[in-house]
Amino acid sequence: MKRGIKITGETFDVIAQKLQEELADIIKTNKEVNDYELIVYKYIFISELKIPLLEDLGVEITEDAFILYVIPDDLKFSCLRQLDDVFDKFEMSFMANDYNILKIKFLLEDD
């Protein structure tokens, strides 16, 4: 039996859209992000958007993208598809790795 609150599509879209704006702004302005801010973003992905991120890594922000480290066993791919639909400023791609994790890169597209 699964616990937690079921997130509706509309709520997911609103939260994801706000998160997209913040992440795009960080990348565009090359803003330094501290550890606390990364924890907050990881919390939003895990708790609000139901994307199961790896506890140690979770979210990484680079100069032109952000990367999610996802636990594939707990992932509902419908959440990932919905995230890709909402994050229209980013191009999503899967990155190779030697671990049992799903490494997903969201590259900020040029306007």
N, CA, C and O atoms as a DFTB+ gen file, in Angstrom:
444 C
 N C O
     1  1       0.839      -1.177       0.000
     2  2       0.000       0.000       0.000
     3  2       0.889       1.248       0.000
     4  3       1.775       1.395       0.842
     5  1       0.644       2.110      -0.927
     6  2       1.433       3.342      -1.040
     7  2       0.867       4.400      -0.108
     8  3      -0.348       4.525       0.046
     9  1       1.767       5.163       0.514
    10  2       1.358       6.256       1.382
    11  2       1.574       7.576       0.690
    12  3       2.218       7.651      -0.356
    13  1       1.033       8.610       1.281
    14  2       1.273       9.951       0.761
    15  2       0.063      10.508       0.057
    16  3      -0.939       9.824      -0.147
    17  1       0.179      11.746      -0.304
    18  2      -0.896      12.458      -0.972
    19  2      -0.712      12.310      -2.467
    20  3       0.388      12.494      -2.987
    21  1      -1.777      11.983      -3.148
    22  2      -1.724      11.876      -4.594
    23  2      -1.707      13.281      -5.180
    24  3      -2.567      14.105      -4.868
    25  1      -0.735      13.543      -6.018
    26  2      -0.607      14.861      -6.622
    27  2      -1.377      14.869      -7.941
    28  3      -1.222      13.963      -8.759
    29  1      -2.179      15.860      -8.137
    30  2      -2.951      15.953      -9.370
    31  2      -2.073      16.521     -10.470
    32  3      -1.047      17.142     -10.194
    33  1      -2.474      16.311     -11.710
    34  2      -1.718      16.819     -12.849
    35  2      -1.566      18.322     -12.812
    36  3      -0.502      18.849     -13.137
    37  1      -2.619      19.018     -12.418
    38  2      -2.590      20.482     -12.369
    39  2      -1.608      20.976     -11.312
    40  3      -0.834      21.898     -11.570
    41  1      -1.633      20.372     -10.130
    42  2      -0.715      20.753      -9.059
    43  2       0.723      20.467      -9.473
    44  3       1.608      21.295      -9.255
    45  1       0.961      19.311     -10.064
    46  2       2.287      18.943     -10.550
    47  2       2.792      19.996     -11.527
    48  3       3.930      20.452     -11.420
    49  1       1.952      20.382     -12.477
    50  2       2.339      21.357     -13.497
    51  2       2.706      22.706     -12.895
    52  3       3.680      23.331     -13.317
    53  1       1.936      23.158     -11.913
    54  2       2.199      24.456     -11.277
    55  2       3.539      24.427     -10.540
    56  3       4.346      25.346     -10.681
    57  1       3.771      23.391      -9.766
    58  2       5.018      23.271      -9.006
    59  2       6.201      23.123      -9.957
    60  3       7.229      23.776      -9.778
    61  1       6.059      22.273     -10.958
    62  2       7.143      22.044     -11.911
    63  2       7.458      23.302     -12.713
    64  3       8.626      23.585     -12.982
    65  1       6.440      24.055     -13.095
    66  2       6.663      25.283     -13.854
    67  2       7.453      26.306     -13.032
    68  3       8.369      26.948     -13.545
    69  1       7.093      26.450     -11.766
    70  2       7.807      27.372     -10.874
    71  2       9.263      26.916     -10.691
    72  3      10.186      27.730     -10.718
    73  1       9.450      25.625     -10.507
    74  2      10.791      25.068     -10.352
    75  2      11.610      25.273     -11.627
    76  3      12.793      25.607     -11.556
    77  1      10.990      25.077     -12.788
    78  2      11.678      25.294     -14.056
    79  2      12.175      26.740     -14.158
    80  3      13.313      26.980     -14.562
    81  1      11.328      27.693     -13.794
    82  2      11.709      29.102     -13.863
    83  2      12.922      29.386     -12.975
    84  3      13.850      30.083     -13.386
    85  1      12.906      28.844     -11.761
    86  2      14.025      29.063     -10.838
    87  2      15.315      28.436     -11.354
    88  3      16.372      29.067     -11.309
    89  1      15.238      27.197     -11.845
    90  2      16.435      26.523     -12.339
    91  2      16.969      27.196     -13.603
    92  3      18.182      27.326     -13.766
    93  1      16.084      27.620     -14.491
    94  2      16.507      28.321     -15.705
    95  2      17.201      29.636     -15.342
    96  3      18.215      29.991     -15.943
    97  1      16.659      30.350     -14.366
    98  2      17.256      31.611     -13.935
    99  2      18.651      31.393     -13.339
   100  3      19.570      32.168     -13.605
   101  1      18.805      30.348     -12.542
   102  2      20.103      30.031     -11.945
   103  2      21.135      29.772     -13.041
   104  3      22.261      30.264     -12.971
   105  1      20.745      29.005     -14.041
   106  2      21.678      28.657     -15.116
   107  2      21.992      29.872     -15.985
   108  3      23.151      30.109     -16.326
   109  1      20.972      30.637     -16.342
   110  2      21.182      31.817     -17.205
   111  2      22.084      32.861     -16.550
   112  3      22.908      33.486     -17.218
   113  1      21.924      33.044     -15.246
   114  2      22.683      34.080     -14.548
   115  2      23.967      33.553     -13.894
   116  3      24.691      34.302     -13.239
   117  1      24.235      32.268     -14.077
   118  2      25.409      31.625     -13.457
   119  2      25.451      31.846     -11.951
   120  3      26.520      32.045     -11.374
   121  1      24.294      31.811     -11.326
   122  2      24.185      32.024      -9.884
   123  2      24.811      30.850      -9.127
   124  3      24.601      29.687      -9.472
   125  1      25.567      31.172      -8.113
   126  2      26.121      30.140      -7.233
   127  2      24.991      29.598      -6.360
   128  3      24.205      30.360      -5.798
   129  1      24.923      28.289      -6.256
   130  2      23.895      27.640      -5.442
   131  2      24.586      26.938      -4.280
   132  3      25.505      26.145      -4.481
   133  1      24.137      27.234      -3.063
   134  2      24.766      26.607      -1.903
   135  2      24.115      25.249      -1.604
   136  3      23.112      24.880      -2.216
   137  1      24.693      24.528      -0.669
   138  2      24.209      23.182      -0.332
   139  2      22.773      23.198       0.162
   140  3      21.995      22.300      -0.160
   141  1      22.420      24.205       0.936
   142  2      21.053      24.296       1.452
   143  2      20.045      24.425       0.301
   144  3      19.000      23.774       0.312
   145  1      20.359      25.254      -0.677
   146  2      19.460      25.424      -1.826
   147  2      19.318      24.118      -2.610
   148  3      18.222      23.782      -3.061
   149  1      20.408      23.389      -2.773
   150  2      20.328      22.093      -3.457
   151  2      19.432      21.120      -2.698
   152  3      18.682      20.354      -3.305
   153  1      19.511      21.151      -1.376
   154  2      18.650      20.294      -0.559
   155  2      17.180      20.662      -0.770
   156  3      16.323      19.783      -0.858
   157  1      16.895      21.959      -0.849
   158  2      15.514      22.407      -1.076
   159  2      15.020      21.917      -2.434
   160  3      13.901      21.413      -2.536
   161  1      15.838      22.057      -3.481
   162  2      15.429      21.590      -4.813
   163  2      15.222      20.083      -4.809
   164  3      14.268      19.579      -5.401
   165  1      16.125      19.362      -4.137
   166  2      15.974      17.910      -4.043
   167  2      14.667      17.554      -3.331
   168  3      13.956      16.643      -3.753
   169  1      14.356      18.268      -2.259
   170  2      13.112      18.045      -1.524
   171  2      11.894      18.261      -2.430
   172  3      10.942      17.482      -2.385
   173  1      11.922      19.307      -3.241
   174  2      10.784      19.595      -4.130
   175  2      10.602      18.458      -5.135
   176  3       9.481      18.008      -5.367
   177  1      11.703      17.994      -5.731
   178  2      11.591      16.884      -6.673
   179  2      11.050      15.632      -5.997
   180  3      10.186      14.950      -6.547
   181  1      11.556      15.328      -4.807
   182  2      11.156      14.097      -4.122
   183  2       9.749      14.206      -3.538
   184  3       8.894      13.366      -3.819
   185  1       9.506      15.224      -2.734
   186  2       8.253      15.311      -1.983
   187  2       7.081      15.854      -2.788
   188  3       5.962      15.350      -2.686
   189  1       7.336      16.872      -3.578
   190  2       6.243      17.523      -4.293
   191  2       5.966      16.904      -5.662
   192  3       4.812      16.781      -6.072
   193  1       7.032      16.514      -6.369
   194  2       6.863      15.989      -7.729
   195  2       6.965      14.464      -7.795
   196  3       6.759      13.869      -8.853
   197  1       7.280      13.841      -6.672
   198  2       7.350      12.374      -6.557
   199  2       8.376      11.748      -7.492
   200  3       8.161      10.659      -8.026
   201  1       9.509      12.453      -7.689
   202  2      10.624      11.918      -8.461
   203  2      11.646      11.415      -7.440
   204  3      12.234      12.219      -6.716
   205  1      11.867      10.093      -7.370
   206  2      12.758       9.543      -6.330
   207  2      14.232       9.770      -6.667
   208  3      14.790       9.093      -7.531
   209  1      14.845      10.711      -5.988
   210  2      16.245      11.038      -6.236
   211  2      17.157      10.314      -5.260
   212  3      16.770       9.994      -4.136
   213  1      18.362      10.069      -5.713
   214  2      19.384       9.467      -4.875
   215  2      19.680      10.406      -3.715
   216  3      19.822      11.612      -3.917
   217  1      19.775       9.876      -2.523
   218  2      19.918      10.712      -1.329
   219  2      21.200      11.541      -1.325
   220  3      21.171      12.719      -0.968
   221  1      22.318      10.944      -1.717
   222  2      23.597      11.650      -1.651
   223  2      23.762      12.709      -2.735
   224  3      24.263      13.798      -2.458
   225  1      23.354      12.412      -3.951
   226  2      23.559      13.337      -5.061
   227  2      22.297      14.134      -5.363
   228  3      22.263      15.348      -5.159
   229  1      21.283      13.471      -5.836
   230  2      19.993      14.102      -6.085
   231  2      19.984      15.059      -7.243
   232  3      19.566      14.697      -8.343
   233  1      20.442      16.290      -7.018
   234  2      20.416      17.346      -8.034
   235  2      21.809      17.950      -8.157
   236  3      22.459      18.261      -7.159
   237  1      22.248      18.108      -9.391
   238  2      23.512      18.786      -9.671
   239  2      23.224      19.883     -10.691
   240  3      22.533      19.640     -11.680
   241  1      23.739      21.072     -10.464
   242  2      23.533      22.180     -11.390
   243  2      24.878      22.535     -12.003
   244  3      25.856      22.785     -11.298
   245  1      24.908      22.552     -13.349
   246  2      26.127      22.896     -14.085
   247  2      25.918      24.243     -14.780
   248  3      24.901      24.904     -14.570
   249  1      26.878      24.641     -15.601
   250  2      26.768      25.954     -16.247
   251  2      25.675      26.035     -17.305
   252  3      25.224      27.135     -17.625
   253  1      25.234      24.904     -17.860
   254  2      24.215      24.938     -18.908
   255  2      23.080      23.944     -18.710
   256  3      22.233      23.784     -19.589
   257  1      23.057      23.272     -17.552
   258  2      22.058      22.222     -17.343
   259  2      21.921      21.906     -15.856
   260  3      22.673      22.396     -15.014
   261  1      20.933      21.070     -15.573
   262  2      20.895      20.442     -14.258
   263  2      20.704      18.960     -14.485
   264  3      20.119      18.533     -15.481
   265  1      21.211      18.180     -13.538
   266  2      21.205      16.728     -13.663
   267  2      20.493      16.144     -12.460
   268  3      20.736      16.539     -11.320
   269  1      19.605      15.191     -12.733
   270  2      18.913      14.467     -11.673
   271  2      19.486      13.062     -11.588
   272  3      19.716      12.416     -12.610
   273  1      19.714      12.594     -10.378
   274  2      20.158      11.229     -10.123
   275  2      18.969      10.491      -9.518
   276  3      18.649      10.661      -8.342
   277  1      18.323       9.671     -10.337
   278  2      17.037       9.070      -9.988
   279  2      17.205       7.601      -9.627
   280  3      17.987       6.882     -10.248
   281  1      16.465       7.169      -8.620
   282  2      16.408       5.762      -8.239
   283  2      15.360       5.111      -9.150
   284  3      14.166       5.358      -8.978
   285  1      15.781       4.287     -10.114
   286  2      14.834       3.778     -11.111
   287  2      13.767       2.838     -10.549
   288  3      12.662       2.772     -11.088
   289  1      14.077       2.122      -9.487
   290  2      13.119       1.162      -8.936
   291  2      11.843       1.831      -8.442
   292  3      10.767       1.239      -8.525
   293  1      11.942       3.045      -7.934
   294  2      10.797       3.729      -7.347
   295  2      10.165       4.754      -8.283
   296  3       9.226       5.451      -7.898
   297  1      10.674       4.850      -9.509
   298  2      10.216       5.879     -10.438
   299  2       8.958       5.442     -11.186
   300  3       8.887       4.334     -11.719
   301  1       7.986       6.322     -11.212
   302  2       6.832       6.138     -12.083
   303  2       7.134       6.950     -13.337
   304  3       7.249       8.174     -13.277
   305  1       7.261       6.269     -14.467
   306  2       7.670       6.970     -15.676
   307  2       6.638       7.997     -16.138
   308  3       6.962       8.893     -16.917
   309  1       5.423       7.875     -15.673
   310  2       4.431       8.902     -15.999
   311  2       4.832      10.240     -15.377
   312  3       4.587      11.289     -15.972
   313  1       5.443      10.221     -14.195
   314  2       5.941      11.455     -13.570
   315  2       7.063      12.053     -14.398
   316  3       7.132      13.270     -14.569
   317  1       7.938      11.207     -14.910
   318  2       9.047      11.684     -15.731
   319  2       8.551      12.276     -17.045
   320  3       9.057      13.305     -17.492
   321  1       7.562      11.630     -17.666
   322  2       6.973      12.165     -18.898
   323  2       6.308      13.511     -18.634
   324  3       6.438      14.443     -19.428
   325  1       5.604      13.603     -17.528
   326  2       4.934      14.851     -17.171
   327  2       5.958      15.959     -16.904
   328  3       5.752      17.105     -17.303
   329  1       7.051      15.619     -16.234
   330  2       8.108      16.590     -15.975
   331  2       8.714      17.075     -17.292
   332  3       8.964      18.269     -17.453
   333  1       8.948      16.172     -18.221
   334  2       9.487      16.542     -19.526
   335  2       8.527      17.461     -20.282
   336  3       8.962      18.388     -20.964
   337  1       7.240      17.208     -20.163
   338  2       6.231      18.059     -20.818
   339  2       6.252      19.475     -20.261
   340  3       6.178      20.443     -21.018
   341  1       6.351      19.601     -18.940
   342  2       6.309      20.921     -18.300
   343  2       7.621      21.668     -18.498
   344  3       7.617      22.877     -18.727
   345  1       8.739      20.962     -18.412
   346  2      10.054      21.607     -18.535
   347  2      10.370      21.857     -20.006
   348  3      11.286      21.251     -20.562
   349  1       9.615      22.742     -20.626
   350  2       9.766      22.997     -22.059
   351  2      10.950      23.895     -22.402
   352  3      11.269      24.055     -23.580
   353  1      11.607      24.481     -21.412
   354  2      12.808      25.283     -21.658
   355  2      14.070      24.417     -21.658
   356  3      15.167      24.901     -21.936
   357  1      13.900      23.147     -21.345
   358  2      15.026      22.234     -21.239
   359  2      14.858      21.062     -22.195
   360  3      13.741      20.649     -22.507
   361  1      15.989      20.534     -22.653
   362  2      15.990      19.308     -23.446
   363  2      16.462      18.181     -22.532
   364  3      17.552      18.248     -21.966
   365  1      15.644      17.157     -22.393
   366  2      15.959      16.056     -21.494
   367  2      16.710      14.957     -22.242
   368  3      16.330      14.578     -23.350
   369  1      17.782      14.450     -21.623
   370  2      18.511      13.317     -22.196
   371  2      18.995      12.412     -21.067
   372  3      19.167      12.849     -19.929
   373  1      19.207      11.157     -21.401
   374  2      19.677      10.183     -20.429
   375  2      21.182      10.021     -20.594
   376  3      21.691       9.943     -21.712
   377  1      21.888       9.972     -19.468
   378  2      23.342       9.890     -19.487
   379  2      23.793       8.507     -19.016
   380  3      23.229       7.933     -18.083
   381  1      24.813       7.994     -19.680
   382  2      25.347       6.685     -19.302
   383  2      26.054       6.777     -17.955
   384  3      26.651       7.800     -17.617
   385  1      25.976       5.692     -17.195
   386  2      26.715       5.601     -15.940
   387  2      26.894       4.134     -15.586
   388  3      26.232       3.268     -16.159
   389  1      27.775       3.855     -14.657
   390  2      28.092       2.479     -14.278
   391  2      27.352       2.018     -13.033
   392  3      27.681       0.980     -12.458
   393  1      26.373       2.774     -12.623
   394  2      25.668       2.462     -11.387
   395  2      24.198       2.173     -11.689
   396  3      23.717       2.429     -12.793
   397  1      23.513       1.652     -10.719
   398  2      22.094       1.329     -10.888
   399  2      21.244       2.561     -10.586
   400  3      20.337       2.519      -9.754
   401  1      21.555       3.657     -11.276
   402  2      20.782       4.883     -11.134
   403  2      20.442       5.401     -12.523
   404  3      21.091       5.047     -13.507
   405  1      19.453       6.214     -12.588
   406  2      19.061       6.858     -13.826
   407  2      19.563       8.291     -13.760
   408  3      19.113       9.075     -12.924
   409  1      20.489       8.631     -14.638
   410  2      21.097       9.956     -14.647
   411  2      20.475      10.725     -15.813
   412  3      20.675      10.379     -16.977
   413  1      19.714      11.776     -15.479
   414  2      18.968      12.513     -16.489
   415  2      19.456      13.956     -16.526
   416  3      19.466      14.655     -15.512
   417  1      19.856      14.380     -17.708
   418  2      20.349      15.741     -17.885
   419  2      19.266      16.596     -18.538
   420  3      18.657      16.198     -19.531
   421  1      19.038      17.773     -17.967
   422  2      18.104      18.750     -18.523
   423  2      18.930      19.940     -18.999
   424  3      19.329      20.785     -18.198
   425  1      19.183      20.004     -20.297
   426  2      19.999      21.047     -20.897
   427  2      19.113      22.251     -21.230
   428  3      18.084      22.111     -21.891
   429  1      19.523      23.423     -20.769
   430  2      18.762      24.635     -21.035
   431  2      18.898      24.984     -22.515
   432  3      20.007      25.149     -23.024
   433  1      17.770      25.094     -23.191
   434  2      17.774      25.422     -24.612
   435  2      17.887      26.923     -24.783
   436  3      17.430      27.696     -23.940
   437  1      18.507      27.329     -25.893
   438  2      18.607      28.752     -26.218
   439  2      17.236      29.295     -26.565
   440  3      16.421      28.620     -27.195
   441  1      16.995      30.535     -26.141
   442  2      15.697      31.164     -26.431
   443  2      15.572      31.515     -27.887
   444  3      14.546      32.051     -28.307
